[in-house]
Each structure stands twice: as C-alpha cells, then as structure tokens.
Amino acid sequence: MAFTDALGTVHQPDPNARIVSLVPSITELLCDLGLAAQLVGRTGFCIHPWDVVQAIPKVGGTKDVNLDKIRALAPTHVVLNIDENEKPTADALAEFVPHIVVTHPLRPRDNLALAQLMGGIFCRQQPADDWCAAFETEYARLQAMPKGRPQTMLYCVWQDPWMTISRDTYIARMLEEIGWSVPELGEERYPAFRWSSELIDSVDGVLLSSEPYRFTEAHADVLERQIGKPVLLVDGEMMSWYGSRALQGLKYLRELAQR
C-alpha cells in the first residue's frame, strides 16, 4: 500500500527508514509512534519528548537548515511542512535525499490523515490507528460540550510589530471548534496590525500566545488594563502544534472555552 503526502507525492512503506524531521510537532508524533530509534536528525526547536530528542542530532532550525549536517547523516526520508519550512530548502534536500515527505495540516481533523501518513510510510500502522482512535474520542468530547455564545478573539503571536493570524490558519480553525472567530485584518496569513479603538471595539477579547513570542501573564495584565477588554494568555503549543500535541490540544480547547 502506498501513501500520498500534501504535494501528491506517493511514498512506499519503508520499515528501515532513516528519518530527519524538520517539523517540531511531527518529531514528537514520530517518537510517540515508536520511531525515535529511526530519527537521525531534528531541528533545535524539536523539544518534545525532551528525554528522547536529546539523543537525536540537531541540524539547525526550521528555516536555517544545515544541509551539510543532513547530508552527513544520510537519511532516506526528510519530513517537511509547507508553513514551517521553505521551498528552496526542500529543493536542495531533494538533490541528495531519496524521499521528501511534505505535510500541511490545516484543521484539527487533518491530524488523522497526518498520523496515518507517518504510520503508513514508516510501518507503524497499529500505533497510528491507536492514536487516531484516541483523537476521535477526545474530538467527540469536544463536540458534545455545550456551546457558548460565538465570540471574536484577536489572537496575537508577536509584538514590535504586533502580529495576529488570519482565518486561513490551523490556529484559527482550532478556535472555530469552540465557536470563536478571528478578525480578518489583511491578506497575509500572519498580518501585522496597529491597535485602534475600532479594532478593540470589534473583538470580544484578546488571546496572547506563549509562542512564537513569549507572552506572559504580565503582558496580559498590562494589555487588559490598556484596552479594557479581557486578555488571556494561551499555550501556543496546544493551539498550533499538530501531531501528538493536538490530542492534548482538544482537551485544552474545552478548558479554554470555560475560562
């Protein structure tokens, strides 16, 4: 059986794959599927599960990839993501890596296909099936939760300049699961914005993400006093990491909706 990635590339199962993952959330998923021993390279941002990934060589970041280090590791497969990794990197890797696996989850339920893709290519089908069953159970709990009133929330990922997310992002679609929407502030997926009375009046509250900018409770307290609207600090990993952390993310969404 063959498995098709986000670019339509067909991959055959390979039980002996040597894998480099350039996607932190997928590194965690691969480890949870029992593939840590076959991971020969990771980024410095691949920090989960910490006790496992420390033994896996680092090959740079998600954007500043060290091609020479990867070449020396002789992987058979490199796992990429359309949002996190750059196309020139993918093109360069394709010159010496036999298999480039490209991912692009856009909404929570895309995690099912992601787990099946990783489990299928790397011959960990049963762990992938088990993970998908657990995801379906947690997703059903989320769907069964009483729905609150719809709210518009400004989700901030950076300051200096202030930046938010568009509706065409995984995070926005996570928020949609609990009836929260984000304002559309531009054509970019992560648009910069300026605070204004019109913007503040148009939202019910603000969410400050703990990553990529390290917003803290102190930031939330100051901003809430400044704008006079509720400001919540949210766990950026729970909101934006697909793969393994998405399972915990569904439970986190239920808790967030009740705050």
C-alpha positions, 0 to 999 in steps of 0.5 A: 500500500502506498501513501500520498503526502500534501504535494501528491507525492506517493511514498512506499512503506519503508520499515528501515527508514532513516528519518530527519524531521524538520517539523517540531510537532511531527518529531514528537508524533514520530517518537510517540509512534515508536520511531525515535530509534529511526530519527537521525536528525531534528531541528533545535526547536524539536523539544518534545519528548525532551528525554528522547530528542536529546539523543537525536542530532540537531541540524539547525532550525526550521528555516536555517537548515544545515544541509551539510549536517543532513547530508552527513547523516544520510537519511532516506526520508526528510519530513517537511511542512509547507508553513514551517519550512521553505521551498528552496530548502526542500529543493536542495534536500531533494538533490541528495535525499531519496524521499521528501515527505511534505505535510500541511495540516490545516484543521484539527481533523487533518491530524488523522490523515497526518498520523496515518501518513507517518504510520503508513510510510514508516510501518507503524500502522497499529500505533497510528490507528491507536492514536487516531482512535484516541483523537476521535474520542477526545474530538467527540468530547469536544463536540458534545460540550455545550456551546457558548455564545460565538465570540471574536478573539484577536489572537496575537503571536508577536509584538514590535510589530504586533502580529495576529493570524488570519482565518486561513490558519490551523490556529484559527480553525482550532478556535472555530471548534469552540465557536470563536472567530478571528478578525480578518485584518489583511491578506497575509496569513500572519498580518501585522496590525496597529491597535485602534479603538475600532479594532478593540471595539470589534473583538470580544477579547484578546488571546496572547500566545506563549509562542512564537513570542513569549507572552506572559501573564504580565503582558496580559495584565498590562494589555487588559488594563490598556484596552479594557477588554479581557486578555488571556494568555494561551499555550501556543503549543496546544493551539498550533502544534499538530501531531501528538500535541493536538490530542492534548490540544482538544482537551485544552480547547474545552478548558479554554472555552470555560475560562 
